[in-house]
């Protein structure tokens, strides 16, 4: 009953009983959405826990690689596949710049940021990819950055000293966010030992189909497979996890998104 009253009060407070009366009203809701991300970005940039979790995840990735190499065919050709954003590169400064302006995510600001090629590497990732290369494991990157960001992405990775920062090893998005076909291109070249990403869809696109359970049942169903083949990294700022909150309608207005966020909270 308490939760119902809280949701009802929230609906009244942000005016979602009816659509916003003008463009300025919806802009106010957008600023509220942006302001809500402050704590997530603070955790990502400033907490020792974030650093520890990335170091731990990439150390686990090393352990998995060693275990798989112990049982692998010696004549095989092997690879690892990494996502880029919030897996290899830290884009939180782009999010922070939008917070300071009161803006939500938009393609124009993102492209301006990626063109600058100044994202920093995340904790543990460089050590991991170097570890893979030393063991003759080929490193690939599959990202949903757009293909027109390839040159800037290669420059960013090269300046940070990442291996295989070239067109043969970086696969970006052209038409669809589904990475299945791009993963298949890599799998045709090498036996992929491990996938690393901040989103379950970085492993299989089936995790993009999430219902009221937010995809958790599928995680339990594929638990052993995930533990053996995929290393997940923490990203509280954005991701596929947010979509089912809005009924997979990311075009929903920010005013309605604010209501949906409260509705799914449990007490």
C-alpha angles and dihedrals in degrees: 000000000000091000092049091052091048092052092047091051091049091052090053094045096053095039099240096143084091133015118276113277096230148358092271091056092055090047088058090055090048090055090051090052090050094047090053089064094061095092093047091052092045090054092047096048105032112024123101086212091066091052091047093049093052092046090049093048094050091045088054087051089057091050091051092049092051092048092050094046090053090062099031126111105265094223093052128114111229139191146178125219123213132186112226113216113072087353102066103358129046111225097170092113088066090054091047092052089055092048089056090051094042092239131140122223115300133171095236095058091042093052091048089053097046091046089061091063092208104123113131126230120261124242115283099001099103091049090050097050091046088051090053094047091050087058093050092253111146116231121221131180123211114184140164091228108124120262091246087066093061099101093048091045093051090048092050093049094044093050089054091050099248117160125240094021092161142104092267093060105031118076116186134182120279105164112341137042088218105107095193096105093045091050088051091055090055093044089055089060103040142006103257110225098182145008123208127193148127093243129059089227087066084075104035132354091225086083089068090071101079127161135181091313088062090235095294095123090056090052090056091045091054095032099125093044091051093047091052102040111024137054114202122205125205118256116166093166101073142333151120089301090075098057100074089053086069095040088261089295104128089170090069114122117263090242091061092042089059090057093046091052091058094043094061095048115107127211 
